[in-house]
Amino acid sequence: MEKTGTRGIGVKGEPVRVVFCGTPAFAVPTLLALHERGVHLVQVVTQPDRPRGRGQKPAPSPVKTAADRLGLSVLQPYRIRDPEVVRHLASSAAHALVLVAYGQILPKGLLDAFPFGALNVHPSLLPKYRGAAPIQRTILHGDTETGVSIMLMDEGMDTGPILAVERVPIKAHDTFGTLHDTLARVGADLLCRTLEAWVQGRCHPVAQDDSQTILAPPIQKHELHINWQEPAAAVCCRIRAFDPWPGAFGFHGSKRIKFFHARLSAYTAQGRPGEVLGLCRDGLLVCAGDGTSVAVGRLQVEARRPVSADAFLRGYDLPIGSTFA
């Protein structure tokens, strides 16, 4: 597929009309890219304002904020399956629906309401990592490659046929945060190119191979707790998978401490799993279960901000030989 550049995406001589469903920051680059490429965004659908921050005051989603800035019509239904909502969106005369991390399951009546169907931007190489947490799961599993799939949605969980895929390498220092941002940018461009090719009849759906499925269910709280008995590579992947949010953690005594900016270290020592070995160029060295160590660049004790490893040691009593649990 060729990139569209700044040309408008059209069908039969008119701009493509799209209903866009999305909520978090991951969806914003796609919304902006569609707008920049001349797509007529007839309706933006996002989740209702939710309590956020320390004050727990209702705040708009990132997609709503971006849509308001662009002057687009925003709809925030509590249930997109509500018959009135489905009728409203189906009557929009849109050519297609585009969904990026919306947060609710769309009913069949809505999926079938548009001539070119519903296209989904999913941050994995489907059928690998179907589900809610594909980015975290691919880092947790130690993969060296991921990507974005543009899927034609059906009623299943990320089971629809694939229209396009773009592969993305996972670098040794990638975290959830860096990979999230990369895949959001890649997905935005790939969606626009795929939408143009799809409405012009230049790409064709390919069924997923269900035998290759790997599920990516939501992250559970217990998965954030580091098991220092694991090899250093696995500990490092766990820290990277939850950096910068929500943060993998361990305990020093009764204090919960979060770990960020993890690096594998070549340093070996006869330490116990979780034992603090000292400082190095990349951070605080902590022994893992295989006798190798992890360098932790930033740490956060509860109720404080994350700081560099050396600043942490200046403000927190953590002697060499201490252990994290």
ABEGO torsion letter per residue (X at the ends): XBBAEABBBBBGGBBBBBBBBBABAAAAAAAAAAAAAGBBBABBBBBBBBBBEAAGBBBBBAAAAAAAAAGBBBBBBABAABAAAAAAAAAAGBABBBBBGAGBBBBAAAAAABAAEBBBBBBBBOABGBEABAAAAAAAAGBABBEBBBBBBBABBGABBBABBBBBBBBAABBAAAAAAAAAAAAAAAAAAAAAAAAAGABBBBBBBAAABBBBBBBBAAAABBBAABBAAAAAAAAAAAOAOAEBBBBBEABBBBBBGBBBBABBBBBBBGBBAEBBAAEBBBBBAAGBBBBBABBBBBGBBBBBAAAAAAABBBBBGBBBX
